[in-house]
Amino acid sequence: MPGTKKPVSVLVVIHDPDLNVLLLERAAHPGFWQSVTGSQEDGESLAATAVREVAEETGIACAESDLADWRLSNRFEILELWRDRYPAGVTHNIEHVFSLRVPSGTAVATAPGEHRDHRWLPWREAAAACFSWTNRDAILLLGLERA
């Protein structure tokens, strides 16, 4: 049975002042490292989606005003592995990019069942570790603009 997930999502690159980037390892897919991601819910702004996903996936509380909205979106093909989460016939997603700067040493509490581990990596290493090209490119942009 097809899912109901909306094919509009956010990507939130969380980093500290030294450009160490937080990556999360997906619980169901060991080795799939990523930044915070999540689908927009009905009636929710993109910034509200980002705030909710950051809290759900990391335990980090933030406000919309803490986020940097990059005004950048990526269209990508949804992996076959996850297509059943979306309505029948949906094959592509639009992802909107945000970042969140947090103090060094910020504690992280990953969502049980969704992520199995987390790590902070220097931006170049974090980019190389991501399975998603959109996530990799966002981290590279962050590093190049701030380095």
C-alpha positions in Angstrom: 0.0 0.0 0.0 1.4 3.4 -1.0 2.5 5.8 1.7 1.4 9.4 2.4 4.7 11.1 2.9 4.9 14.5 1.1 7.8 14.7 -1.4 9.0 18.0 0.1 11.7 17.9 2.7 14.5 19.8 4.6 18.2 19.1 5.0 19.7 20.8 8.1 23.5 20.8 8.3 24.4 21.2 11.9 27.9 22.5 12.6 30.0 24.1 15.3 32.1 27.3 15.0 35.1 25.2 13.9 33.0 23.7 11.0 32.8 20.3 12.6 29.6 18.8 11.1 27.1 16.5 12.9 26.3 13.3 11.0 23.7 10.7 12.0 23.9 7.0 11.0 20.5 5.6 9.9 19.4 2.7 12.1 17.9 0.6 9.4 20.8 1.2 7.0 24.2 1.0 8.8 26.8 3.0 6.9 24.3 5.6 5.6 25.5 8.8 7.3 23.6 12.0 6.8 22.7 15.4 8.3 19.2 15.9 9.7 16.5 15.4 7.1 12.8 15.1 7.1 9.6 15.6 5.2 7.3 18.6 5.6 4.0 18.0 7.2 0.7 19.6 6.1 0.4 23.2 7.2 4.0 23.4 8.3 6.5 26.0 7.0 9.9 24.7 5.9 11.6 26.4 8.8 9.1 24.8 11.2 9.9 21.4 9.6 13.6 22.1 10.1 13.1 23.0 13.8 10.9 19.9 14.4 13.3 17.5 12.7 16.4 18.9 14.5 14.6 18.3 17.8 13.3 14.9 16.9 16.5 13.5 15.4 19.1 15.1 17.7 17.4 16.4 20.9 18.8 19.9 20.1 16.2 22.7 20.7 16.4 25.6 18.3 14.1 28.3 17.0 13.4 29.2 13.4 15.5 32.4 14.0 18.5 30.2 14.8 18.5 28.6 11.3 20.2 29.9 8.2 17.8 29.4 5.3 20.1 28.9 2.3 17.2 29.5 -0.2 18.6 26.5 -2.0 16.6 23.5 -3.1 17.6 20.2 -4.7 15.4 17.9 -6.8 16.4 14.3 -6.6 15.1 10.9 -7.4 13.8 9.0 -4.4 15.7 5.8 -3.9 13.6 2.8 -4.7 14.2 1.6 -1.2 12.1 4.5 0.2 9.4 5.0 -2.6 6.8 3.0 -0.7 6.6 5.8 1.8 5.2 8.2 -0.8 1.9 8.2 -2.8 1.9 5.9 -5.8 3.7 7.4 -8.8 5.9 9.8 -6.7 9.5 9.4 -7.8 11.2 12.7 -7.0 11.6 14.9 -3.9 12.4 18.6 -3.4 14.8 19.2 -0.5 15.3 22.6 1.0 18.7 23.4 2.7 19.2 25.0 6.1 22.1 25.1 8.5 22.3 25.5 12.2 25.4 26.7 14.1 25.7 25.3 17.6 28.3 25.6 20.3 31.2 23.2 20.3 30.4 20.2 22.4 26.7 20.4 22.0 25.1 17.2 23.3 23.2 15.0 20.9 20.5 12.5 21.7 19.6 10.5 18.5 16.1 9.3 17.9 15.8 5.6 18.9 14.8 3.5 15.9 15.7 6.2 13.4 19.5 6.7 14.0 21.9 4.3 15.6 24.9 6.6 16.1 26.2 10.1 15.6 29.6 11.8 15.1 31.1 15.2 14.6 33.6 15.4 11.7 35.6 18.2 10.1 33.5 19.5 7.2 35.6 17.8 4.4 35.5 14.4 6.2 31.8 14.9 6.8 31.1 15.6 3.2 33.0 12.5 2.1 31.1 10.3 4.6 27.6 11.2 3.3 25.7 8.8 1.1 23.6 11.6 -0.4 25.0 13.9 -3.0 22.8 16.7 -1.9 24.1 16.4 1.7 27.7 16.2 0.5 27.3 19.3 -1.7 25.7 21.3 1.1 28.5 20.5 3.5 31.1 21.4 0.8 29.3 24.7 0.2 29.3 25.4 4.0 33.0 24.7 4.2 34.0 26.7 1.2 31.9 29.7 2.2 33.1 29.7 5.9 36.6 28.4 5.6 
